[in-house]
Amino acid sequence: MSGLITSVDHVLLAAPPGSEPALRRFYAEVLGMTELPKPEALAARGGCWFTSGTAVLHLGIEDPFTPPRKAHPGLRVTDLDALAARLEAAGTRPVWDEDLPGHRRFYAQDPVGNRLEFLEPLTAAR
C-alpha cells in the first residue's frame, strides 16, 4: 500500500505555559509568519498557530516543558542571508551548517529553546 500520505498538514512544537507573547514576537515579528486563529475548542488550551507559504507551525503548551535537543522542523526559505540578519538583529544566533549537499542552511532556537532548521537550495541561493 503506497500513496496514502499526500503532504504534511502542520508541525507541532511544544512550549511552556505563558510563553505565547514571546512566541508571537518571534514567529510573527522576527520570522514574518502570520498567526492563524485557533478553533474555539482548542484556544482554551493555550499556544498559537502560524503560517507562511505552505508551512504551518502549531505551538502547543506542554507542562512540564523540555525543548527537544535534536528534533526540529526544516523550513525552506528564500534569502537565507536576510533571514540570518533578521535573527541576529533580534538577538538569535544562527548556527551555520554546511553538511547538507545542495543546500545552504543554519539552525537557530526559538525563544523557548525549540530547534529550527532554515535551508535554501543552492540553485535558489543568491
N, C-alpha and C positions, 0 to 999 in steps of 0.2 A: 504494500500500500504506500503510495507516494503522492505528494502534491496536496496534502490536506492543509498545511500551513501556507498562507499566502503572503503574510507580512507581519511585522511587529506592530502591534497597536500602540503600546506605550512601554516605558521602562519605569519601574517604581524604585525610588531611593528612599531610605529611611532618614528620619530627622528627629531630634529631641523635642519634647514639648516646649512650646513658647518660642520656637525658632523661626516662625513664619515671617516676621518683619525682616530679619537678616536674609532669609531665603528670597524674599521678594526683591530686596535691593540687589542681590547678586544675580539672580536669574533674569529679572526684568530689566533692571537698570544697567548692569555691567554686561551681561550676555545679550541683551536686547530681545529676549524672548517675550511672548505675550502670555499673560496669565489667563487661564481658562476658568470659567466659573465651575465650581463643583456642584454636582446634583445635591439638592437639599438634604436628601437622606444621608449623604456622605460628608457634607460640610461640617456637621457637628463633631466629626472625628478629628478635625484639625487638618493641618497640612495645606498644600497648594499644588496646583497643576499648571504647567507651562507648555507652550508650543512654539516652534519656529521651523519653517519649511515643513518637512514631513516628520520631524522629531517631536515626540510628545513625552514629557517627563512628569511623573507624579511624585511629589514629595509627601510621604506619609509619616505620621507621627508614631514613634516607637519608644516605649518606656519600659525598661531602661534602653538607652541607645548606645551603640558602639559602632563607629564607622567601619566599614569593611576595609581590610588592608589592601586587597588586590582587586576585588570585583569592581567593575566600573562600566558605564556606557561609553561607547566610542561614538563621538559626534563629528560628523563630516562638516567641514566649514569651507567658506571661501575667504580668502585673505587671512591666512593663519597669522601672519606677522602683525596685522592690525588688531586681531583678537588678543594676541600676546601683549601688545602695548596697552590695550584697554584693561586687561587683567592686572598688569604691573601697576598701572596708574591707580587702580582700586586697591592695591596692596596684596595682590595674589601673585605668587611667583610661579611662572610656568617652568616645568622641568622638561627640557627638550630630550628627545629620544630618536636616534637615527637607525634603529634596528628593524624597521618595517620597510622592506623593499617597495619602491614605487610610491612612497608617501613621505611627507614631512609631518611630524607630529610632536605634541608635547602633552604632558599631564599637568593637571592643576587640581586643587582641592576647593570645594565649595566652603561656605562659612562654618559648616558643621563637621567638615572632615571627609565628606564623600569624595572619592577619587573620580576624576573626569578625564577622558582622553579626547583631545581635539586633533583631528587629522585632515589633511588635504592631499589629494593625489598629486604627484609631481607633474602630471600633464596639465593640471589646473593651477599649479603654483605659479606665482608671479616671479 
